Amino acid sequence: MNIKRLVEIDFSLFFSTIILTFFGILMIYSSGINSSGVLMTNEYIKQIIFAIIGIFLIGIIVLYDYRHLYDYAEYFYAFFLALVLYTVFFGKLVNGARAWIGFGSFGIQPSEFLKLATIILLSKYLESTQRSEEHLKRFTIAGGIVGIPMLFILLQPDLGTALVFIPIFLVTCFIAGITKRYIVYSILLIGLIGFFTILPLWQIHILKGAFPFLKIFQNLKIVGIMEFSMILISGIAWYGYKRYRKDYFYWIVYFLSLLIISLLASLVAHRVLKDYQIMRLIVFLDPYIDPKGSGWNIIQSITAIGSGGFWGRGYLQGTQSHYRFLPQQSTDFIFSIFSEEMGFIGGVLLFSLFLLIVLRLLNIMKTTSDPFGAYIVAGFSGMLVFHFLINVGMTMGIMPITGIPLIFLSYGGSSLLSALIGIGISLSIYVRRFEH
């Protein structure tokens, strides 16, 4: 190992990460104080321990040539996939999901590390097939690599973590040069699955039954007839495309298959997900439809952010968190505490640090001569941006509540460690960006 590698890293990326992690520890400490000024938890101590371990791992990973990950990608993937499957049956139940393996007062969430393992295997596959012209085959196999972890995580069930695999998949495939119509197909399919999944509760609580015809999508017999009809039409259209090579036959299959798959997937989603989980996906549109249930979190979060004003109330001076109005305040709603105590100015600083990290990651992706490294950074960047946008949007009431933490700030050793390992791999790629 060449120790000199440590002085060749991207220091702006490294220190931005350290500053955000430090902010997270401060906010986790604040979240543990009650209205009497008494510290109620030791979560901040655990976060400090995980932060120290993570920073140490960054140094080790920078010294380690990331290209060796190529040879072990399948093993990492299989190992963490097995751990996630183990949690489905024997994991510790927390917040309605069996996603943790406990070790005394500590525990790990294998799905957080499975994200990185999936990114590495996906990058290896796309790099090894980059000269292939069979875009559909590449896209399908890549989808399988990402889809299996998503399925296992949904069985826990942990919808938020499962959703994170979608931007990892789409961003990596886009950078790898997969034909754009397949990527657009995936985006449309995800949107339609989400629409048909939330449709029953949306019809009841948001639309107030204004469109009675939407009830046909809740009738299994009618949906079955629709599915059979569309499959039959698609089969005829596919035959026509193969025989006559007319584009309009192709597009008939393209759009009908979207409806067929999304309707089936939404039926499966209703079997896997609980009503309260689906309710979280729509309640942000009007939190007052369930102000003491699913809407409570959003209402209190918006109140906390608004009360921070321009300069903030000051560190440890927040009221929403100290009076325990914010649920999951050290994890899902850590940004609400930060905004209340640090105000708009603090929010701008936080946004700037995340933006700097993303820009530095894009720079690594653009300058590295190794496609494998570029794809890893692309997947990690997609994951990081998705976490940020969904979590911050959720606390501001403009995104659904999905239980996605704010990377570097939210309490959680597994989330922090996996993020710091991702930064370490990115820095390892940076110092070797001209080697190939």
C-alpha positions in Angstrom: 0.0 0.0 0.0 1.2 3.5 -0.9 0.6 5.8 2.0 1.1 8.8 -0.3 -2.3 8.0 -1.8 -3.9 9.7 1.2 -2.6 13.1 0.2 -3.8 12.7 -3.4 -7.5 12.5 -2.4 -10.2 15.0 -3.3 -10.1 17.0 -0.1 -13.2 19.0 -1.0 -15.2 15.8 -1.2 -13.6 14.4 1.9 -14.1 17.5 4.2 -17.6 18.1 2.9 -18.5 14.6 4.0 -16.8 15.1 7.4 -18.6 18.4 8.0 -22.0 16.8 7.2 -21.3 13.9 9.5 -20.3 16.3 12.3 -23.6 18.3 11.8 -25.4 14.9 12.0 -23.8 14.1 15.4 -24.8 17.6 16.7 -28.4 17.2 15.6 -28.7 13.7 17.0 -27.4 15.0 20.3 -30.0 17.8 20.2 -32.8 15.3 19.3 -32.1 13.3 22.4 -32.7 16.3 24.8 -36.2 16.7 26.3 -38.0 19.9 27.3 -36.4 19.8 30.7 -32.9 19.8 29.1 -32.2 16.2 30.1 -30.4 14.0 27.6 -32.7 10.9 27.1 -30.6 8.7 24.7 -27.0 7.8 23.9 -27.6 7.7 20.2 -25.1 10.4 19.5 -22.3 8.3 21.2 -23.1 5.4 18.9 -23.1 7.8 15.9 -19.6 9.1 16.9 -18.3 5.5 17.1 -19.7 4.6 13.7 -18.3 7.9 12.3 -14.8 7.1 13.6 -15.0 3.6 12.2 -16.2 5.0 8.9 -13.5 7.6 8.6 -10.9 5.0 9.4 -12.4 2.8 6.6 -12.2 5.6 4.1 -8.4 5.7 4.7 -8.1 1.9 4.3 -10.2 1.9 1.2 -8.3 4.8 -0.4 -5.1 2.8 0.0 -6.8 -0.3 -1.4 -7.1 -0.5 -5.2 -10.8 -0.4 -5.8 -10.3 -2.5 -9.0 -9.9 -5.6 -6.9 -13.6 -5.2 -6.1 -14.2 -6.4 -9.7 -13.1 -9.9 -8.8 -15.2 -10.2 -5.6 -18.4 -8.4 -6.8 -20.5 -11.6 -6.9 -19.4 -12.7 -3.5 -20.3 -9.4 -1.8 -23.6 -9.4 -3.6 -24.5 -13.0 -2.6 -23.3 -12.5 1.0 -25.4 -9.4 1.7 -28.3 -10.8 -0.2 -28.2 -13.8 2.1 -28.1 -11.5 5.2 -31.1 -9.6 4.0 -33.0 -12.8 3.4 -32.0 -13.9 6.9 -33.6 -10.7 8.4 -36.9 -11.4 6.6 -37.3 -14.5 8.9 -35.1 -13.9 11.9 -34.4 -10.1 12.0 -35.2 -7.7 14.8 -38.6 -6.1 14.3 -38.2 -2.3 14.3 -41.0 0.1 13.1 -42.9 -2.7 11.5 -40.0 -4.1 9.4 -37.6 -7.0 10.1 -34.5 -5.2 8.6 -32.0 -5.4 11.5 -29.7 -8.0 12.9 -29.1 -7.2 16.6 -25.9 -7.5 18.6 -26.8 -6.3 22.1 -27.5 -2.6 22.0 -25.9 -2.4 18.5 -27.3 -3.7 15.3 -26.7 -3.6 11.5 -29.1 -3.2 8.6 -27.7 -5.4 5.9 -29.8 -3.8 3.2 -27.7 -0.6 3.5 -24.6 -2.6 2.6 -26.5 -4.5 -0.1 -26.9 -1.2 -1.9 -23.2 -0.9 -2.3 -22.8 -4.6 -3.2 -25.5 -4.2 -5.9 -23.8 -1.1 -7.3 -20.5 -2.9 -7.6 -22.0 -6.0 -9.3 -24.2 -3.9 -11.6 -21.1 -1.8 -12.6 -19.1 -5.0 -13.3 -21.8 -6.4 -15.5 -22.3 -3.2 -17.5 -18.6 -2.7 -17.9 -18.1 -6.3 -19.1 -20.9 -5.9 -21.7 -20.2 -2.4 -22.7 -19.3 -3.4 -26.3 -22.5 -5.4 -26.7 -25.2 -4.1 -29.0 -27.8 -6.2 -27.3 -29.2 -3.4 -25.3 -32.4 -5.1 -24.3 -30.5 -8.1 -22.9 -28.1 -5.9 -21.0 -31.0 -3.8 -19.6 -33.0 -7.0 -18.6 -30.1 -8.7 -16.8 -29.1 -5.4 -15.1 -32.8 -5.1 -14.0 -32.5 -8.6 -12.5 -29.4 -7.7 -10.6 -31.3 -4.8 -9.0 -34.7 -6.4 -8.8 -33.8 -9.4 -6.6 -32.5 -7.2 -3.7 -35.6 -5.0 -4.1 -37.9 -8.0 -3.8 -36.1 -9.3 -0.7 -36.2 -5.9 1.0 -39.9 -5.5 0.2 -40.5 -8.8 2.0 -39.2 -7.2 5.3 -41.2 -5.0 4.3 -39.1 -1.8 3.9 -40.5 0.2 1.0 -38.2 3.2 1.4 -34.9 1.2 1.2 -36.3 -0.8 -1.8 -37.1 2.4 -3.7 -33.4 3.6 -3.4 -32.4 0.8 -5.9 -34.4 2.4 -8.7 -32.2 5.5 -9.1 -29.1 3.3 -8.7 -30.3 1.2 -11.6 -31.5 4.0 -13.9 -28.5 6.4 -13.4 -26.0 3.6 -13.9 -27.7 2.2 -17.0 -27.9 5.8 -18.5 -24.2 6.4 -17.9 -23.4 2.9 -19.3 -25.1 3.9 -22.6 -28.3 1.7 -22.4 -30.8 2.8 -25.1 -32.9 5.6 -23.7 -36.2 4.2 -24.6 -35.7 1.3 -22.1 -34.8 3.8 -19.4 -37.9 5.9 -20.2 -39.9 2.6 -20.1 -38.7 1.9 -16.6 -39.6 5.4 -15.4 -43.1 5.2 -16.9 -43.5 1.7 -15.5 -42.5 2.8 -12.0 -44.9 5.8 -12.2 -47.8 3.6 -13.3 -47.1 1.0 -10.6 -47.1 3.8 -8.0 -50.3 5.2 -9.5 -52.3 2.0 -9.5 -50.9 1.1 -6.0 -52.2 4.3 -4.4 -55.3 4.6 -6.5 -57.8 3.0 -4.0 -56.8 5.2 -1.1 -56.3 8.2 -3.3 -59.9 7.8 -4.6 -61.2 7.6 -1.1 -59.2 10.3 0.8 -58.0 12.8 -1.8 -60.6 12.6 -4.6 -63.4 11.9 -2.2 -65.0 9.4 -4.7 -65.3 12.1 -7.3 -64.6 9.7 -10.2 -66.6 6.5 -9.6 -65.3 4.9 -12.8 -61.9 4.5 -11.0 -63.4 1.8 -8.9 -63.1 -0.6 -11.8 -59.4 -0.9 -11.0 -60.4 -2.4 -7.6 -62.5 -5.1 -9.1 -60.4 -8.2 -9.6 -62.7 -9.7 -12.2 -62.7 -6.6 -14.4 -58.9 -6.2 -14.0 -58.5 -9.8 -15.0 -60.5 -9.3 -18.2 -58.5 -6.2 -19.0 -55.3 -8.0 -18.4 -56.3 -10.9 -20.7 -57.5 -8.6 -23.4 -54.3 -6.5 -23.4 -52.1 -9.6 -23.4 -54.1 -10.9 -26.4 -53.7 -7.6 -28.3 -50.0 -7.4 -27.4 -49.5 -10.9 -28.7 -51.1 -10.1 -32.1 -49.2 -6.8 -32.3 -45.9 -8.5 -31.6 -46.6 -11.1 -34.3 -47.4 -8.2 -36.7 -44.2 -6.4 -35.8 -42.1 -9.6 -36.4 -43.8 -10.3 -39.7 -44.2 -6.8 -41.2 -41.6 -4.7 -39.2 -44.0 -1.8 -38.8 -43.1 0.6 -35.9 -46.6 1.1 -34.8 -46.9 -2.6 -33.9 -43.8 -2.2 -31.7 -45.3 0.9 -29.9 -48.6 -0.9 -29.3 -46.7 -3.7 -27.5 -44.5 -1.0 -25.7 -47.4 0.8 -24.1 -49.8 -2.1 -23.5 -47.0 -4.0 -21.7 -46.6 -1.0 -19.4 -50.3 -1.3 -18.4 -50.1 -5.1 -18.1 -47.1 -5.2 -15.8 -48.1 -2.1 -13.7 -51.5 -3.5 -13.0 -50.1 -6.9 -12.0 -47.4 -5.3 -9.9 -49.8 -3.0 -8.1 -51.9 -6.1 -7.1 -48.7 -7.7 -5.6 -47.9 -4.4 -3.9 -51.3 -4.4 -2.1 -50.5 -7.9 -0.9 -47.0 -7.0 0.4 -47.6 -3.4 1.7 -49.8 -2.4 4.6 -52.5 0.3 4.1 -50.6 2.7 6.4 -47.5 2.4 4.2 -49.5 3.2 1.1 -51.2 6.0 3.0 -47.8 7.6 3.5 -47.4 7.9 -0.3 -50.5 10.2 -0.6 -50.9 12.0 2.7 -48.3 14.6 1.7 -50.9 16.0 -0.8 -53.2 16.9 2.1 -51.8 16.0 5.6 -55.0 17.1 7.2 -57.0 14.1 5.9 -55.3 12.2 8.7 -53.9 14.9 11.0 -53.4 12.5 14.0 -52.2 9.6 12.0 -50.1 9.6 8.8 -50.4 13.4 8.4 -49.1 14.2 11.9 -45.4 13.8 10.9 -45.7 16.2 8.0 -47.6 18.8 9.9 -45.1 18.8 12.8 -42.2 18.8 10.4 -43.4 21.8 8.4 -44.1 23.6 11.7 -40.5 23.0 12.9 -39.0 24.1 9.6 -41.1 27.2 9.5 -40.4 28.2 13.1 -36.7 28.3 12.4 -37.1 31.4 10.3 -34.0 33.0 8.6 -31.4 32.6 11.4 -32.9 29.7 13.3 -33.7 29.4 17.0 -30.1 28.4 17.9 -28.5 25.1 18.7 -30.4 23.1 21.4 -33.1 25.8 21.4 -35.6 23.9 19.2 -39.1 23.3 20.7 -40.7 20.8 18.3 -38.0 18.2 18.9 -37.5 18.8 22.6 -41.2 18.6 23.3 -41.3 15.4 21.3 -43.7 16.6 18.6 -41.5 15.2 15.9 -41.7 11.4 15.5 -38.5 9.5 14.4 -36.7 12.8 14.9 -33.2 11.5 15.0 -33.7 9.5 11.7 -36.3 10.5 9.2 -36.9 14.0 10.4 -33.4 15.1 11.3 -33.6 17.9 8.7 -36.6 19.4 10.5 -34.5 19.7 13.7 -31.6 21.2 11.7 -33.8 23.8 10.0 -35.5 24.8 13.3 -32.3 25.4 15.1 -30.1 26.6 12.2 -32.8 28.3 10.1 -32.7 29.1 6.4 -29.0 30.0 6.5 -28.2 26.6 7.9 -30.3 25.0 5.2 -28.5 26.8 2.5 -25.1 25.6 4.0 -26.5 22.0 4.1 -27.7 22.2 0.5 -24.3 23.6 -0.6 -22.3 20.9 1.0 -24.5 18.2 -0.6 -24.2 20.0 -3.9 -20.4 20.1 -3.6 -20.3 16.4 -2.9 -22.4 15.6 -5.9 -20.4 17.9 -8.2 -17.1 16.3 -7.0 -18.6 12.8 -7.6 -19.6 13.9 -11.1 -16.1 15.1 -11.7 -14.7 11.7 -10.7 -17.1 10.0 -13.0 -16.2 12.2 -15.9 -12.4 12.1 -15.5 -11.8 8.5 -14.6 -10.5 6.4 -17.5 -12.0 3.2 -16.1 -15.7 2.5 -17.0 -16.1 0.2 -14.0 -15.1 3.0 -11.6 -17.3 5.5 -13.5 -20.3 3.2 -13.2 -19.7 2.7 -9.4 -19.6 6.5 -8.9 -22.7 6.9 -11.0 -24.7 4.4 -8.9 -23.5 5.9 -5.7 -24.3 9.4 -6.9 -27.9 8.3 -7.9 -28.3 6.8 -4.4 -27.0 9.9 -2.6 -29.2 12.4 -4.6 -32.3 10.3 -4.2 -31.8 10.1 -0.4 -31.3 13.8 -0.2 -34.3 14.8 -2.4 -36.8 12.4 -0.9 -35.8 13.0 2.7 -35.7 16.8 2.5 -38.8 16.9 0.3 -40.6 14.6 2.8 -39.8 16.9 5.7 -41.0 19.9 3.7 -44.3 18.2 2.7 -43.6 18.0 -1.0 -42.6 14.3 -1.2 -44.2 11.1 0.2 -43.1 9.8 3.6 -41.1 6.8 2.7 -38.8 6.4 5.7 -35.6 7.2 3.8 -32.9 8.7 6.0 -30.8 11.8 5.2 -27.4 10.4 4.5 -24.5 11.5 6.8 -27.0 13.3 9.2 -29.7 10.8 10.2 -29.0 8.4 13.1 -28.1 5.0 11.9 -24.7 3.2 12.0 -25.4 1.1 8.9 -26.5 4.0 6.8 -23.5 6.1 7.9 -21.0 3.3 7.4 -22.3 2.4 3.9 -22.2 6.0 2.9 -18.7 6.6 4.2 -17.5 3.4 2.5 -19.1 4.7 -0.7 -17.1 7.9 -0.3 -14.0 5.9 0.3 -14.5 3.9 -2.9 -15.1 7.1 -4.8 -11.9 8.6 -3.4 -10.0 5.4 -4.3 -11.3 5.8 -7.9 -10.2 9.5 -7.8 -6.6 8.8 -6.9 -6.4 6.2 -9.7 -8.5 8.0 -12.2 -5.8 8.1 -14.9 -4.7 4.4 -14.4 -6.4 1.8 -16.5 
